[in-house]
Amino acid sequence: MRITIDTDVCIGAGQCALTAPGVFTQDDDGFSELLPGREDGAGDPMLREAVRACPVQAITVADG
């Protein structure tokens, strides 16, 4: 599984970090980023919900 955040689309709403804090965080400017070592989601059960919670669909998950 591979998680990608489109930094050109992200508006820093923070819904991903609120929904799956074990995978996402926010940088100093408030934009979403993956926690180190969590690039594959680390089996977090809230990952897909965090993707759905993004108001601008800046996060994608590719299986495989």
PyMOL commands that set and color helices and strands:
alter all, ss='L'
color gray80, all
select helices_A, chain A and resi 15-19+41-43+47-53
alter helices_A, ss='H'
color red, helices_A
select strands_A, chain A and resi 2-5+24-26+32-34+59-62
alter strands_A, ss='S'
color yellow, strands_A
deselect
rebuild
show_as cartoon
